[in-house]
Amino acid sequence: MNKLKLSLLALVMLVVVSARADEGMWLLQLMQQQNSIDMMKKQGLKLEADDLYNPNGTSLKDAVGIFGGGCTGELISPEGLILTNHHCGYSSIQQHSSVENDYLTDGFWATTRDKELATPGLKFTFIERIEDITDLVNAKVAAKEITESESFTGAFLNKLAQELHNKSDLKDKKGIVPQALPFYAGNKFYLFYKKVYSDIRMVAAPPSSVGKFGGETDNWMWPRHTGDFSIFRIYADANGEPTEYAAANVPLKTPKHLPISIKGLNEGDYAMIMGFPGSTSRYLTVSEVKERMDASNAPRIKVRGARLGVLKEVMNASDKTRIQYANKYAGSSNYWKNSIGMNKAIIDNNVLGDKAAQEAKFAEFAKAQNSADYLTVVQKINDAVAKTSPIKYQLTCLTEVFFSGIEFGSPYQIMDNLKEALQQKNDSAINANINILKSVFTDIHNKDYDHEVDRKVAQALLPLYAEMIPAGSRPAFYNVIEKEYKGDYNKYIDALYNSSILANQANFDKFVKKPTVKAIDNDIATAYSRAKHNQLTALNDQLGDLPKELALLHKTYIRGLGEMKLPTPSYPDANFTIRLTYGTVKPYSPKDGVQYKFYTTTDGIIEKENPNEREFNVPAKLKELIVNKDFGRYALPNGDMPVCFLSTNDITGGNSGSPVLNAKGELIGCAFDGNWESLSGDINFNNELQRCINLDIRYVLFILDKLGGCGHLINEMTIVE
């Protein structure tokens, strides 16, 4: 058996010794090879492998999909009803909201099918089929059709996926999108055939005082009392196939949906989560963890903190602005706080020490194997990181300020094309580029953009960036600020936001009426946008081939770690593909003298209530239900109403909205967060501290029934009592 096959075997080797039941984002297609199904059964699972994933039939996999572009959702009725998190549906709720119909504040309940709201742009994606294409990719490398570095690239893998799709029996099927991806740092490759539905309608969303109760204060924290859910529905054509929105479309008749258990749960109960974890970095070296802390997290914390301060002030002053910026604020603040927590947890949980110990153990293994590749790989990674770290710090600062923080700018490439057309007096090209500019102007000044708010953000971020980056490494417009505006950032920003071509309708109409080369050359926003893009290009040029070099080194390192761990199997880093994690319902102790229960109740909602804080407002009707203990069949035996619970499942971003299932595959909750003490978990799993925070399905049903008056939706579901 050659070295490559031995290496692949190391990654999927049968379990001979016990693996930790709670760590691991396991691939469904390798459950049999890695014997993880037997480990799950020892933990308490009552199902067979084919019940979870059956490549030749229907299984739990067929009730779980990608919600939107970055979350998980699950089918909870035979008529296409989707459950996901409130924060996953948040952009859609915001999309439908206005001052007149403030669904963010008031909630939304479609009491009949005809009131369900079409949501343009929203998609739901199932995994139709998974194929192992490792041998095919390796054969192309061996035949020198591609280099090993090229085998990781999107360009190659996308082309290969399309070629294989064109040869497959799925070629002419509606909604099928192929995707090929590397796993184990390119030691394995899989092709996913996805089935994408694009007529998704909003059905139910609790008010933010329920769905975001606790807001940023409670984000990543336990104990939690957040009703973090929303409900949507898939519509299809008469044959159940994907199609664009049409009034004649019908709810999807689903081949599989999740039964819902309201029997309750106890400490130690089996719990598994199926979903789409977005990204982890469990195989980093010490130098790479330090790079994550200093070159990515630290500058992100500083920049986002400044921007969020501006947004919070203006959102508190205006309902219109609050609705406009609600989704932007939520998205930015989530990973701002995550970065803070991660850096703290890396220190508190001694992640650097654990990584150093892993490297020392690997060095002993490499020596025993007498492998030159393994003996030198960590030092080579460290040498490369020493070069990438200062560049990545600058890239983080640049992208956080000028590509994520400040929204306004000019499409300088289109301006260049228009300038060329004007110089050549090409009327056709002039008109074509002006039409593109009109579309860009509309996109910039969209319903969720406020020019004056963005001006305030720029006033905060431009001088902050100058504090973080030395003068010689800033975009060229900083020289303009110094020379032409005497270092006065506000004067420069006012010129940018008042005088540039796309700054307002009057300026734009004047330019479009009589476009000139001189106006383009003098446009401050075009110069600003060109400079920030030029700086981005320059920094990426400085990185050069270092990312490719690191990718190859990681392929070697992760292959070696897999061999070192034998006979225990390895799981690949998350890459937003379908995974399964299993564990138990379990409390934890974050520090000496503190012991948390594994669940919370509505008593905590009343305890946290603060009418003067938007994050801790409690709707009057909900408060009445809680005070009167009007919980119906969803209450605990002692009459309390459960809200959230903890489990040891291994999740990360992308798992938001994932179904939490009991030993029989019945839905008991919806995953929505991790805990503060283990936010280093994307880098290093902490077996004692890491917990998944889940919304109890009984609280979902209670809110739907008692607060939303949506008993008709519950009647669609399969309830197990």
Phi and psi in degrees as a GROMACS rama.xvg file:
@    title "Ramachandran Plot"
@    xaxis  label "Phi"
@    yaxis  label "Psi"
@TYPE xy
-75.2191  170.75  ASN-2
-62.0991  -38.3637  LYS-3
-62.703  -45.6918  LEU-4
-66.1104  -35.9976  LYS-5
-62.4497  -39.8064  LEU-6
-66.0447  -42.24  SER-7
-66.0433  -37.3649  LEU-8
-62.009  -36.3099  LEU-9
-61.8225  -29.3798  ALA-10
-81.5663  -23.8106  LEU-11
-123.265  20.0164  VAL-12
-59.282  144.376  MET-13
-60.4125  144.825  LEU-14
-74.8698  126.611  VAL-15
-109.711  -29.3492  VAL-16
-114.982  161.583  VAL-17
-69.52  129.57  SER-18
-93.5133  156.554  ALA-19
-66.2886  126.25  ARG-20
-69.8612  -23.8918  ALA-21
-96.7598  -21.6088  ASP-22
-88.4355  138.48  GLU-23
127.419  127.975  GLY-24
-108.723  89.2204  MET-25
-85.7849  142.369  TRP-26
-77.2066  129.564  LEU-27
-60.3534  -38.2907  LEU-28
-72.3251  -8.62093  GLN-29
-112.253  11.134  LEU-30
-58.1038  -39.945  MET-31
-72.2913  -45.299  GLN-32
-64.5947  -40.1073  GLN-33
-88.482  -0.939917  GLN-34
62.093  19.8651  ASN-35
-67.518  -25.251  SER-36
-63.9312  -36.5244  ILE-37
-68.6232  -37.7904  ASP-38
-64.3798  -39.3291  MET-39
-65.4901  -38.7853  MET-40
-65.2906  -38.5818  LYS-41
-63.4753  -30.7395  LYS-42
-76.6431  -20.777  GLN-43
135.272  -3.58625  GLY-44
-59.2489  136.108  LEU-45
-104.226  5.80379  LYS-46
-108.124  168.507  LEU-47
-100.333  166.326  GLU-48
-56.3417  -41.6349  ALA-49
-67.6006  -21.0071  ASP-50
-71.1594  -29.3516  ASP-51
-86.4519  -48.1679  LEU-52
-145.678  116.362  TYR-53
-128.042  104.042  ASN-54
-64.5958  -14.4148  PRO-55
-114.568  10.3355  ASN-56
-164.372  -168.506  GLY-57
-87.5035  140.721  THR-58
-151.84  -178.952  SER-59
-57.5248  -31.5219  LEU-60
-52.7584  -31.9942  LYS-61
-80.215  -3.38907  ASP-62
-104.742  5.75507  ALA-63
-126.229  139.433  VAL-64
-154.204  179.772  GLY-65
-86.0251  123.304  ILE-66
-96.0877  119.513  PHE-67
66.1968  -134.867  GLY-68
-114.123  1.68993  GLY-69
-156.706  17.396  GLY-70
-135.685  175.717  CYS-71
-112.903  150.152  THR-72
-142.134  161.529  GLY-73
-136.339  151.588  GLU-74
-84.9727  128.085  LEU-75
-121.67  12.8929  ILE-76
-155.116  161.694  SER-77
-75.7916  4.11111  PRO-78
-120.082  36.8768  GLU-79
77.0458  17.8629  GLY-80
-76.8653  127.604  LEU-81
-108.821  133.857  ILE-82
-107.098  132.126  LEU-83
-147.579  -173.778  THR-84
-77.8468  155.273  ASN-85
-61.2434  -41.1166  HIS-86
-71.7264  -20.7299  HIS-87
-76.5752  -37.2893  CYS-88
-85.0604  -0.775765  GLY-89
-58.1669  -44.343  TYR-90
-64.2123  -34.1477  SER-91
-71.8984  -40.4067  SER-92
-61.8934  -43.8024  ILE-93
-64.6216  -37.9915  GLN-94
-58.1418  -37.6386  GLN-95
-88.0773  -6.37459  HIS-96
-90.6956  150.852  SER-97
-148.919  175.922  SER-98
-61.4902  -34.8423  VAL-99
-75.2923  -38.2272  GLU-100
-122.859  79.6716  ASN-101
-89.0348  79.6446  ASP-102
-68.5534  -23.6011  TYR-103
-61.9983  -43.8006  LEU-104
-82.8427  -43.5236  THR-105
-94.5566  -15.8872  ASP-106
83.4435  169.337  GLY-107
-139.352  130.248  PHE-108
-134.472  110.484  TRP-109
-83.2854  104.372  ALA-110
-79.0051  -14.3646  THR-111
-141.148  161.651  THR-112
-58.8957  -37.2167  ARG-113
-70.0429  -10.4366  ASP-114
-95.8142  -2.37776  LYS-115
-70.0408  134.1  GLU-116
-97.1379  122.612  LEU-117
-60.151  139.049  ALA-118
-126.756  87.1538  THR-119
-55.1561  135.331  PRO-120
94.0905  -18.2301  GLY-121
-84.7344  135.794  LEU-122
-131.428  157.119  LYS-123
-129.684  132.57  PHE-124
-123.732  124.892  THR-125
-99.6534  155.353  PHE-126
-93.0096  111.042  ILE-127
-80.1315  -40.4359  GLU-128
-160.202  149.465  ARG-129
-128.164  129.997  ILE-130
-127.597  139.035  GLU-131
-82.8294  117.634  ASP-132
-117.777  21.5088  ILE-133
-58.818  -49.2868  THR-134
-61.1941  -38.2742  ASP-135
-64.2189  -46.0635  LEU-136
-63.64  -45.7266  VAL-137
-63.0636  -34.0574  ASN-138
-65.6206  -37.7733  ALA-139
-68.0834  -35.6245  LYS-140
-67.1311  -45.9368  VAL-141
-62.1403  -35.3788  ALA-142
-81.7695  -0.210244  ALA-143
64.2247  25.0581  LYS-144
-70.4527  -31.8828  GLU-145
-141.238  160.739  ILE-146
-85.1753  166.68  THR-147
-62.1072  -39.1787  GLU-148
-63.0428  -40.4785  SER-149
-66.2069  -24.3833  GLU-150
-65.9589  -20.8449  SER-151
-84.8047  -15.946  PHE-152
-78.7787  150.21  THR-153
-62.5629  -37.0196  GLY-154
-58.96  -48.3792  ALA-155
-68.4101  -48.1226  PHE-156
-67.2712  -36.3545  LEU-157
-65.1603  -41.8817  ASN-158
-64.2362  -43.7551  LYS-159
-63.3257  -42.958  LEU-160
-59.3561  -42.3235  ALA-161
-67.7159  -38.4267  GLN-162
-63.4379  -43.8923  GLU-163
-68.4639  -36.9806  LEU-164
-61.7587  -43.5255  HIS-165
-63.759  -24.0441  ASN-166
-93.6744  -7.2191  LYS-167
-91.1064  169.007  SER-168
-73.1336  -7.24008  ASP-169
-93.4987  2.23109  LEU-170
-51.6031  -44.8811  LYS-171
-102.197  10.7029  ASP-172
-78.202  141.297  LYS-173
-68.1495  140.59  LYS-174
75.4695  4.24207  GLY-175
-81.8174  128.181  ILE-176
-127.727  120.221  VAL-177
-86.9247  147.277  PRO-178
-145.843  124.192  GLN-179
-106.615  136.354  ALA-180
-140.819  149.53  LEU-181
-84.3823  148.704  PRO-182
-130.735  159.711  PHE-183
49.946  44.7401  TYR-184
58.6094  31.2381  ALA-185
95.4954  8.4917  GLY-186
-82.4396  -18.2686  ASN-187
-137.386  155.358  LYS-188
-138.436  137.319  PHE-189
-130.833  147.205  TYR-190
-107.32  126.849  LEU-191
-110.556  127.74  PHE-192
-97.8159  117.538  TYR-193
-104.844  144.848  LYS-194
-114.758  116.503  LYS-195
-109.344  123.103  VAL-196
-101.9  135.353  TYR-197
-119.083  1.5722  SER-198
-105.558  89.1936  ASP-199
-115.497  129.098  ILE-200
-118.637  142.117  ARG-201
-77.6554  130.561  MET-202
-113.959  -45.4592  VAL-203
-155.873  139.217  ALA-204
-150.856  123.758  ALA-205
-68.6656  161.689  PRO-206
-59.6308  154.727  PRO-207
-59.4634  -25.0883  SER-208
-66.5947  -12.6463  SER-209
-106.234  -54.2415  VAL-210
-68.6265  -24.3884  GLY-211
-125.404  26.9117  LYS-212
-56.0273  127.563  PHE-213
97.2467  -19.8863  GLY-214
46.9989  -140.873  GLY-215
-71.9682  -25.4238  GLU-216
-60.3416  -44.9174  THR-217
-90.5955  -9.46487  ASP-218
-55.7855  131.283  ASN-219
69.7193  11.2514  TRP-220
-111.423  154.86  MET-221
-129.695  140.125  TRP-222
-77.1958  151.478  PRO-223
-123.916  146.82  ARG-224
-137.768  38.9789  HIS-225
-99.4683  126.631  THR-226
-86.9433  66.0462  GLY-227
-81.6371  75.0918  ASP-228
-145.727  156.065  PHE-229
-149.115  160.901  SER-230
-130.698  135.134  ILE-231
-132.166  174.703  PHE-232
-138.917  140.096  ARG-233
-87.7131  130.542  ILE-234
-112.69  148.546  TYR-235
-141.379  177.643  ALA-236
-77.5446  -177.756  ASP-237
-62.2765  -21.4859  ALA-238
-96.5868  6.05426  ASN-239
78.9563  16.7686  GLY-240
-98.4976  155.302  GLU-241
-61.2166  142.6  PRO-242
-160.471  160.775  THR-243
-70.5329  164.825  GLU-244
-54.8517  135.716  TYR-245
-154.391  144.451  ALA-246
-59.088  -27.552  ALA-247
-81.1864  -9.52937  ALA-248
-61.1815  155.225  ASN-249
-125.963  156.805  VAL-250
-56.7819  140.079  PRO-251
-67.9998  128.691  LEU-252
-83.5516  108.815  LYS-253
-89.2116  137.09  THR-254
-71.5012  -21.33  PRO-255
-147.195  134.188  LYS-256
-139.879  162.068  HIS-257
-89.6935  125.906  LEU-258
-68.3569  150.123  PRO-259
-113.118  123.327  ILE-260
-97.2685  127.36  SER-261
-114.68  23.18  ILE-262
-74.7934  -15.8483  LYS-263
97.2102  174.327  GLY-264
-144.845  159.011  LEU-265
-132.111  160.101  ASN-266
-56.8619  134.573  GLU-267
92.1835  -9.19925  GLY-268
-62.5256  145.315  ASP-269
-64.288  139.458  TYR-270
-144.932  133.519  ALA-271
-132.805  153.48  MET-272
-129.656  128.774  ILE-273
-111.996  129.549  MET-274
-175.789  -161.681  GLY-275
-124.939  74.204  PHE-276
-59.5413  135.941  PRO-277
-79.0761  -55.6195  GLY-278
-159.399  129.027  SER-279
-129.63  165.661  THR-280
-138.623  62.723  SER-281
-77.3971  -10.3831  ARG-282
-113.773  27.0643  TYR-283
-74.6724  154.399  LEU-284
-86.0893  173.481  THR-285
-57.4504  -45.0624  VAL-286
-62.8275  -35.0799  SER-287
-74.1285  -33.1323  GLU-288
-65.6037  -42.8331  VAL-289
-61.8896  -39.1059  LYS-290
-62.4259  -41.7653  GLU-291
-59.8904  -43.4098  ARG-292
-65.6828  -48.3135  MET-293
-91.8468  -33.664  ASP-294
-97.9764  -18.9601  ALA-295
-114.996  -60.5537  SER-296
-65.9832  -48.4481  ASN-297
-60.0592  -50.6449  ALA-298
-66.8829  -33.3252  PRO-299
-62.648  -42.9056  ARG-300
-58.6025  -45.4342  ILE-301
-67.2931  -47.6703  LYS-302
-69.8064  -49.3341  VAL-303
-64.9155  -34.9033  ARG-304
-58.7973  -42.5945  GLY-305
-67.0323  -43.4839  ALA-306
-65.9034  -43.878  ARG-307
-63.6786  -33.1827  LEU-308
-61.1785  -41.3216  GLY-309
-65.8382  -48.4428  VAL-310
-63.3739  -39.996  LEU-311
-61.0569  -41.7322  LYS-312
-63.6475  -47.3593  GLU-313
-73.722  -31.2055  VAL-314
-69.8146  -35.6268  MET-315
-68.9536  -21.9549  ASN-316
-90.6662  -11.3243  ALA-317
-152.265  127.351  SER-318
-64.2918  -38.039  ASP-319
-60.5433  -47.074  LYS-320
-68.1268  -37.8415  THR-321
-58.0554  -44.7036  ARG-322
-68.8706  -42.329  ILE-323
-57.8618  -43.9645  GLN-324
-103.729  6.74696  TYR-325
-57.6777  -48.8172  ALA-326
-71.3794  -37.9547  ASN-327
-63.2911  -43.2146  LYS-328
-63.8455  -47.0384  TYR-329
-61.5345  -44.1747  ALA-330
-64.8552  -40.7396  GLY-331
-71.6326  -42.9492  SER-332
-70.7186  -28.9362  SER-333
-58.0736  -51.544  ASN-334
-89.137  -8.6464  TYR-335
-65.443  -50.6426  TRP-336
-69.8238  -34.836  LYS-337
-60.2578  -42.3805  ASN-338
-64.3949  -40.1624  SER-339
-61.1733  -49.4919  ILE-340
-65.0539  -37.641  GLY-341
-63.7418  -47.9142  MET-342
-61.6294  -38.5121  ASN-343
-66.4025  -45.1513  LYS-344
-68.6787  -32.3157  ALA-345
-58.7789  -41.0487  ILE-346
-74.2343  -51.5488  ILE-347
-59.7498  -35.8534  ASP-348
-97.3827  9.871  ASN-349
53.5942  43.1826  ASN-350
-62.8595  -39.6639  VAL-351
-62.2939  -38.0848  LEU-352
-65.6958  -40.9671  GLY-353
-63.9064  -41.3613  ASP-354
-67.3032  -37.8702  LYS-355
-63.9094  -40.2814  ALA-356
-64.8099  -39.2274  ALA-357
-62.9466  -42.2517  GLN-358
-64.4902  -38.9369  GLU-359
-65.4329  -42.1349  ALA-360
-64.598  -39.3706  LYS-361
-66.611  -36.1578  PHE-362
-62.943  -40.0431  ALA-363
-64.7156  -42.1316  GLU-364
-62.6504  -44.9464  PHE-365
-61.4581  -39.2843  ALA-366
-65.6518  -43.0195  LYS-367
-64.1233  -34.5675  ALA-368
-80.3986  -13.6082  GLN-369
53.6184  44.1429  ASN-370
-101.246  115.026  SER-371
-62.5873  -38.2085  ALA-372
-62.5264  -46.2529  ASP-373
-71.4074  -34.9246  TYR-374
-64.5775  -29.8735  LEU-375
-107.947  -8.68648  THR-376
-66.3232  -40.6288  VAL-377
-65.6865  -43.0059  VAL-378
-64.038  -36.8522  GLN-379
-65.8437  -38.6101  LYS-380
-62.4569  -45.4775  ILE-381
-61.086  -40.0888  ASN-382
-64.2785  -40.3144  ASP-383
-68.2098  -40.4257  ALA-384
-65.0095  -34.4189  VAL-385
-58.6106  -28.7563  ALA-386
-86.3137  -36.5823  LYS-387
-78.1023  -31.3721  THR-388
-55.6631  -51.5768  SER-389
-64.5658  -31.2336  PRO-390
-71.9433  -42.5518  ILE-391
-65.0615  -33.9674  LYS-392
-60.1748  -46.8873  TYR-393
-64.6272  -39.3107  GLN-394
-63.3048  -41.3557  LEU-395
-62.934  -46.1499  THR-396
-59.4955  -46.3518  CYS-397
-63.8579  -49.064  LEU-398
-70.3216  -39.0539  THR-399
-65.235  -37.6152  GLU-400
-80.7582  -53.8219  VAL-401
-100.689  -12.6882  PHE-402
-115.966  -21.7027  PHE-403
-112.972  -36.4838  SER-404
-81.3616  -58.8245  GLY-405
-90.5043  127.396  ILE-406
-92.3185  -34.8004  GLU-407
-71.3929  148.596  PHE-408
178.767  -166.948  GLY-409
-132.843  143.486  SER-410
-78.0839  82.2052  PRO-411
-61.7681  -30.3771  TYR-412
-68.4871  -38.5086  GLN-413
-67.0142  -39.8031  ILE-414
-60.2208  -39.6129  MET-415
-63.235  -41.8565  ASP-416
-64.5338  -40.6409  ASN-417
-66.1401  -40.5603  LEU-418
-60.0693  -44.8045  LYS-419
-62.9026  -41.5601  GLU-420
-64.0258  -39.1328  ALA-421
-65.6387  -41.1553  LEU-422
-65.1365  -33.9072  GLN-423
-89.7418  -3.55988  GLN-424
54.1446  42.0344  LYS-425
-93.1622  94.1543  ASN-426
-59.9704  -38.876  ASP-427
-61.6191  -47.5063  SER-428
-68.2114  -35.9482  ALA-429
-60.3144  -49.3459  ILE-430
-64.9854  -38.9092  ASN-431
-63.1384  -44.2482  ALA-432
-72.0693  -32.9107  ASN-433
-66.392  -38.1245  ILE-434
-64.077  -37.4029  ASN-435
-65.0891  -42.2079  ILE-436
-61.1304  -38.2168  LEU-437
-61.0706  -40.8196  LYS-438
-66.5572  -40.89  SER-439
-63.8569  -42.9445  VAL-440
-58.8654  -43.082  PHE-441
-64.5093  -39.5003  THR-442
-64.8255  -41.7478  ASP-443
-65.0632  -51.6347  ILE-444
-91.2909  55.5876  HIS-445
-83.4415  178.583  ASN-446
-66.1335  -18.8969  LYS-447
-104.715  18.8984  ASP-448
-121.266  134.701  TYR-449
-123.818  117.338  ASP-450
-60.7223  -37.725  HIS-451
-73.9913  -33.9285  GLU-452
-64.5309  -45.1048  VAL-453
-64.7951  -33.6293  ASP-454
-59.8843  -44.238  ARG-455
-64.7185  -37.1365  LYS-456
-62.5196  -45.2665  VAL-457
-61.3584  -39.3213  ALA-458
-63.1464  -30.3761  GLN-459
-81.9012  -37.0652  ALA-460
-89.9722  -33.101  LEU-461
-60.6687  -48.0646  LEU-462
-69.1328  -30.8284  PRO-463
-63.5716  -42.8895  LEU-464
-60.3552  -39.4425  TYR-465
-63.9881  -31.0503  ALA-466
-70.8656  -30.6077  GLU-467
-89.7158  -23.6525  MET-468
-124.632  131.131  ILE-469
-64.1496  154.882  PRO-470
-53.6035  -41.6752  ALA-471
-71.7049  -7.57342  GLY-472
-114.883  14.1183  SER-473
-96.7584  161.236  ARG-474
-58.6888  155.358  PRO-475
-61.6896  -25.4483  ALA-476
-68.0101  -15.1948  PHE-477
-66.2651  -30.8429  TYR-478
-66.4908  -37.4486  ASN-479
-63.8813  -42.5349  VAL-480
-59.7132  -42.2821  ILE-481
-69.2559  -44.7294  GLU-482
-83.2582  -47.311  LYS-483
-92.165  -23.0387  GLU-484
-117.838  12.4487  TYR-485
54.5675  33.703  LYS-486
76.5108  9.55063  GLY-487
-88.3253  101.275  ASP-488
-62.1894  -40.373  TYR-489
-65.2198  -37.1403  ASN-490
-65.2388  -41.3848  LYS-491
-63.5374  -46.0421  TYR-492
-63.795  -40.3005  ILE-493
-62.7892  -40.177  ASP-494
-62.5711  -42.2659  ALA-495
-62.6873  -43.9616  LEU-496
-88.8738  -12.6086  TYR-497
-106.014  -39.2651  ASN-498
-106.632  -14.0572  SER-499
-73.8877  163.91  SER-500
-60.725  -42.309  ILE-501
-95.4767  11.7369  LEU-502
-68.037  -34.4323  ALA-503
-156.75  169.616  ASN-504
-63.1119  -40.6479  GLN-505
-62.7494  -46.7413  ALA-506
-61.2569  -43.3006  ASN-507
-67.2343  -45.0426  PHE-508
-62.0956  -39.2568  ASP-509
-62.4282  -42.9122  LYS-510
-68.1897  -46.489  PHE-511
-62.122  -34.4972  VAL-512
-64.6539  -36.5197  LYS-513
-145.815  76.7774  LYS-514
-70.8337  137.493  PRO-515
-135.472  155.611  THR-516
-62.5417  -40.4598  VAL-517
-60.8018  -42.5464  LYS-518
-62.745  -38.7104  ALA-519
-67.7271  -45.9012  ILE-520
-60.7256  -32.1041  ASP-521
-92.5362  -1.10484  ASN-522
-75.0966  118.734  ASP-523
-68.5576  -33.2557  ILE-524
-71.198  -35.0315  ALA-525
-65.8639  -43.0077  THR-526
-64.6147  -41.1475  ALA-527
-60.5005  -48.9752  TYR-528
-66.8644  -38.8715  SER-529
-62.2287  -41.994  ARG-530
-65.7128  -41.626  ALA-531
-69.0055  -36.457  LYS-532
-70.5164  -37.5711  HIS-533
-62.0565  -39.3194  ASN-534
-66.7165  -38.4929  GLN-535
-62.4869  -44.4225  LEU-536
-62.2532  -42.4549  THR-537
-62.6624  -42.1712  ALA-538
-67.6535  -40.7359  LEU-539
-65.209  -34.2718  ASN-540
-64.8254  -36.9178  ASP-541
-64.5274  -36.1509  GLN-542
-64.9763  -36.3841  LEU-543
53.591  -126.499  GLY-544
-91.805  5.58502  ASP-545
-58.2374  -42.1129  LEU-546
-60.129  -38.9961  PRO-547
-64.848  -41.6242  LYS-548
-61.5058  -44.7209  GLU-549
-66.298  -35.9499  LEU-550
-61.766  -43.5803  ALA-551
-67.3645  -39.647  LEU-552
-64.2967  -39.4285  LEU-553
-67.4958  -34.6622  HIS-554
-59.2974  -43.1488  LYS-555
-67.4561  -46.3518  THR-556
-64.0213  -44.2044  TYR-557
-71.0655  -34.3626  ILE-558
-62.4384  -43.0906  ARG-559
-66.0192  -41.0679  GLY-560
-62.4029  -37.8295  LEU-561
-62.4888  -42.0567  GLY-562
-66.8433  -38.9218  GLU-563
-63.7813  -34.18  MET-564
-79.5643  -13.2777  LYS-565
-50.7261  140.936  LEU-566
-89.778  3.89331  PRO-567
-69.4557  133.719  THR-568
-76.3967  160.326  PRO-569
-111.126  150.304  SER-570
-113.242  148.398  TYR-571
-80.7971  157.131  PRO-572
-56.2347  149.137  ASP-573
-63.4937  142.207  ALA-574
-147.204  35.0356  ASN-575
60.7654  40.9072  PHE-576
-117.964  161.184  THR-577
-66.8281  130.894  ILE-578
-137.377  166.887  ARG-579
-131.538  134.233  LEU-580
-126.214  140.69  THR-581
-129.974  150.771  TYR-582
-172.852  -144.638  GLY-583
-140.207  161.29  THR-584
-73.3351  124.378  VAL-585
-158.089  137.477  LYS-586
-79.5974  -173.985  PRO-587
-158.134  164.25  TYR-588
-117.874  108.368  SER-589
-74.4971  -25.4065  PRO-590
-162.397  170.457  LYS-591
-55.8052  129.732  ASP-592
84.4208  -0.445272  GLY-593
-119.852  126.108  VAL-594
-131.81  117.703  GLN-595
-90.6241  144.093  TYR-596
-73.0253  166.542  LYS-597
-87.7833  -3.66946  PHE-598
-144.037  161.023  TYR-599
-123.321  164.601  THR-600
-130.441  174.85  THR-601
-66.3922  -13.1784  THR-602
-57.4209  -36.7135  ASP-603
-67.4959  -28.3634  GLY-604
-64.0719  -44.8772  ILE-605
-66.8663  -38.4881  ILE-606
-63.782  -35.218  GLU-607
-87.2416  -12.7814  LYS-608
-53.7763  134.094  GLU-609
-148.097  101.727  ASN-610
-60.4881  -18.5635  PRO-611
-88.5323  -5.39036  ASN-612
-119.782  119.045  GLU-613
-54.2202  -37.1342  ARG-614
-64.5924  -24.9065  GLU-615
-120.626  27.3327  PHE-616
-73.1568  144.474  ASN-617
-121.189  122.885  VAL-618
-55.7917  140.328  PRO-619
-56.4297  -41.8441  ALA-620
-66.0819  -40.6909  LYS-621
-64.1323  -42.7181  LEU-622
-60.6055  -40.7413  LYS-623
-62.688  -43.0227  GLU-624
-62.2457  -41.3079  LEU-625
-68.6244  -47.3657  ILE-626
-60.9937  -39.302  VAL-627
-84.5519  -1.36954  ASN-628
51.5545  42.9862  LYS-629
-89.2153  71.7075  ASP-630
-104.966  -7.51269  PHE-631
61.2407  -142.865  GLY-632
-79.9529  1.4273  ARG-633
-92.7421  -4.52135  TYR-634
-76.9668  160.498  ALA-635
-69.5222  163.315  LEU-636
-55.5958  -29.0106  PRO-637
-86.2182  3.69296  ASN-638
94.816  -8.92966  GLY-639
-76.0048  159.199  ASP-640
-109.483  115.174  MET-641
-71.1319  149.657  PRO-642
-119.57  -61.009  VAL-643
-130.853  162.713  CYS-644
-147.891  164.143  PHE-645
-107.087  147.13  LEU-646
-143.666  166.747  SER-647
-91.0485  13.7022  THR-648
-64.7023  146.841  ASN-649
-94.0153  103.484  ASP-650
-130.754  170.499  ILE-651
-155.763  -175.726  THR-652
-52.2582  138.923  GLY-653
104.343  -32.5  GLY-654
-74.6302  -11.9554  ASN-655
-52.4632  128.007  SER-656
92.5371  -5.94933  GLY-657
-64.386  146.076  SER-658
-73.3487  135.432  PRO-659
-100.321  123.488  VAL-660
-118.424  146.121  LEU-661
-86.163  -172.327  ASN-662
-62.8623  -22.1964  ALA-663
-96.8986  4.69841  LYS-664
81.1251  19.9173  GLY-665
-94.4534  144.84  GLU-666
-74.0185  123.503  LEU-667
-117.77  -10.0684  ILE-668
-175.366  -178.84  GLY-669
-134.129  117.097  CYS-670
-69.3952  139.451  ALA-671
-142.997  -8.77954  PHE-672
-163.402  167.776  ASP-673
-111.419  172.79  GLY-674
-98.2456  149.185  ASN-675
-54.2807  -41.5776  TRP-676
-68.5084  -14.2992  GLU-677
-123.488  30.9435  SER-678
-72.1633  -0.624938  LEU-679
-84.7431  4.08053  SER-680
-62.6536  -26.1138  GLY-681
-65.8691  -20.612  ASP-682
-103.465  -39.0105  ILE-683
-150.316  114.513  ASN-684
-72.8549  129.568  PHE-685
-105.122  110.337  ASN-686
-64.6761  -28.6712  ASN-687
-84.2351  -39.0015  GLU-688
-98.9287  -27.4691  LEU-689
-67.5459  125.542  GLN-690
-136.764  147.895  ARG-691
-99.84  129.236  CYS-692
-95.4843  124.148  ILE-693
-123.232  146.699  ASN-694
-86.473  125.249  LEU-695
-67.844  130.367  ASP-696
-62.2676  -24.7177  ILE-697
-67.8233  -32.4619  ARG-698
-71.5163  -36.5775  TYR-699
-58.0003  -50.4031  VAL-700
-65.8039  -38.8298  LEU-701
-60.186  -46.6328  PHE-702
-65.1559  -44.8155  ILE-703
-57.6571  -45.9635  LEU-704
-75.8152  -58.6046  ASP-705
-83.6345  -36.0312  LYS-706
-92.7003  -40.767  LEU-707
-92.1788  -14.7743  GLY-708
63.5862  36.287  GLY-709
-110.67  46.9243  CYS-710
-58.2857  -27.3225  GLY-711
-63.8699  -30.6836  HIS-712
-71.4411  -40.746  LEU-713
-64.2191  -33.0792  ILE-714
-65.6123  -23.7729  ASN-715
-72.4749  -26.4355  GLU-716
-83.8242  161.306  MET-717
-98.8541  103.649  THR-718
-99.067  128.907  ILE-719
-107.245  115.752  VAL-720
